[in-house]
Amino acid sequence: MDLEKRPETSIVPKEEVDELKKQVEVLQEAVEHLHMELQEAKLDQPKPIITSDMVGQIGGLILGALAIIGIFWL
């Protein structure tokens, strides 16, 4: 059993709570605005000509061709 006395919690004034709620709303709007800017920045980035997937496929084709050539070389 918990027999220790707990410290009394202080009651926050309603004005302070309302002010904090307004600050939270402002911060949420700022985060939404920054999120939209980030999405626009991602769309504006130039697309790479050769992606890593394409490099892997080209490398696989070259290795496959070398294996086929190696089989028939003898």
Number of C-alpha atoms within 10 A of each C-alpha: 3 5 5 6 6 7 6 6 6 6 6 8 8 9 9 10 11 11 11 12 12 12 12 12 12 12 12 12 12 12 12 12 11 12 12 12 12 12 10 11 10 10 10 9 8 7 8 7 6 8 9 9 9 11 11 11 11 12 12 12 12 12 12 12 12 11 12 11 11 10 9 7 7 5
